[in-house]
Amino acid sequence: MEGDPKTVAFPGKDRAAPPRSRIPGASSEDIAMSKADIAPPTLSDRMKTVKAAWDKAPSGPKKDIAHKHYVAAGKAMGEKKDQDVIRELDAAVKALG
């Protein structure tokens, strides 16, 4: 195989390594991700998610407790107290669970 152009070979193997970042059927645009694609959800996104879960929950004391936490999270969000928002949303999710 002298003179043949080779790609990087696996150590101890006589075959070429597969191309990197190749997923069958995917183009490079499909694979490329920006920081925005992998960013954690914003507090607004979390509020919407908790609200959707609360809307789907059956009526009862758990839903009432979750609503109190959701309202408190909304108030904390208005006051720009991010840690309080997170704490209240977590408590709302726990109440629904």
C-alpha positions in Angstrom: 0.0 0.0 0.0 2.9 2.3 -0.6 2.0 5.7 -2.1 -1.7 5.4 -1.1 -3.0 8.5 0.7 -4.1 7.4 4.2 -6.2 8.9 6.8 -5.3 8.5 10.5 -5.2 4.8 11.3 -6.2 3.1 14.5 -3.1 1.9 16.4 -2.3 -1.7 15.5 -4.9 -1.8 12.8 -4.5 -1.8 9.0 -7.8 0.0 8.4 -8.4 3.8 8.4 -10.2 5.6 11.1 -13.8 6.6 10.4 -14.3 10.3 9.7 -14.8 12.3 12.9 -18.2 13.8 13.8 -20.0 11.7 11.2 -23.5 10.7 12.0 -25.3 8.7 9.3 -27.9 11.0 7.6 -26.8 14.1 9.4 -25.2 17.1 7.8 -22.6 19.3 9.5 -25.3 21.9 10.0 -27.3 19.4 12.0 -24.4 18.5 14.2 -23.2 22.1 14.8 -24.4 23.6 18.1 -24.0 27.0 19.4 -24.0 28.1 23.1 -27.6 29.2 22.7 -28.6 25.7 21.8 -27.2 24.2 25.0 -27.9 27.1 27.4 -29.8 26.3 30.5 -33.5 27.4 30.5 -34.1 31.0 31.6 -36.2 31.8 34.7 -39.0 32.8 32.3 -38.8 29.4 30.7 -38.9 27.7 34.0 -42.0 29.8 35.1 -43.8 28.7 31.9 -42.9 25.1 32.5 -44.1 25.1 36.1 -47.3 27.0 35.0 -48.0 24.3 32.4 -47.5 21.5 34.9 -49.7 23.4 37.4 -52.5 23.8 34.7 -52.4 20.0 34.0 -52.5 19.0 37.7 -55.7 17.8 39.2 -57.5 20.0 41.7 -56.6 19.5 45.3 -54.4 20.6 48.2 -51.1 19.9 46.3 -52.2 22.1 43.4 -53.2 24.9 45.9 -49.7 24.7 47.6 -48.0 24.7 44.2 -50.0 27.8 43.2 -48.9 29.7 46.3 -45.2 28.9 45.4 -45.8 29.9 41.8 -47.3 33.2 42.9 -44.4 33.8 45.3 -41.9 33.0 42.4 -43.7 35.6 40.2 -43.4 38.2 43.0 -39.7 37.3 43.5 -39.1 37.6 39.7 -40.6 41.1 39.7 -38.2 42.0 42.5 -35.3 40.4 40.5 -34.5 38.0 43.3 -33.3 35.1 41.1 -32.5 32.7 44.0 -35.9 33.2 45.5 -37.5 32.5 42.1 -35.6 29.2 41.8 -36.4 28.2 45.4 -40.1 28.9 44.9 -40.3 27.1 41.5 -38.5 24.1 43.0 -41.0 24.1 45.9 -43.9 24.3 43.4 -42.6 21.3 41.4 -42.1 19.4 44.6 -45.7 20.1 45.7 -47.0 18.9 42.4 -44.9 15.7 42.5 
